[in-house]
Amino acid sequence: MNLSKKKFFIIFCIILVVIFLCFTTISYGAEPKIIKKLNDAFEDIEDWILKLATPAAAVAVGVGVFMKKFSFGDEEKLRTAKKVIKGSLFSYGFVLAIDLILSAISSLID
């Protein structure tokens, strides 16, 4: 390609992007049904994960505490118990942080 064809191609792409951006900002107040179904499905999944994460973290911490309690001084079991407790608390905190981030993003979009 020579230089004039490259310039034409670049200008053509920029014009197409500007045109598409102008037309996509017009929404006519409607949302496609499939998008609404997908959004509802993702919200249901998010709620389900949050409802499941709390008991799962509690069970994991409980298992770690029992492992620590019944290790009878075994250093390997104590380290494993501490890893289980830290890992479960970290995972639960991560799930809550993701929920916070998604809530912030959805409030900015709406």
Secondary structure, 3 states (H helix, E strand, C coil): CCHHHHHHHHHHHHHHHHHHHHHHCCCCCCCCHHHHHHHHHHHHHHHHHHHHHHHHHHHHHHHHHHHHHCCCCCHHHHHHHHHHHHHHHHHHHHHHHHHHHHHHHHHHHC
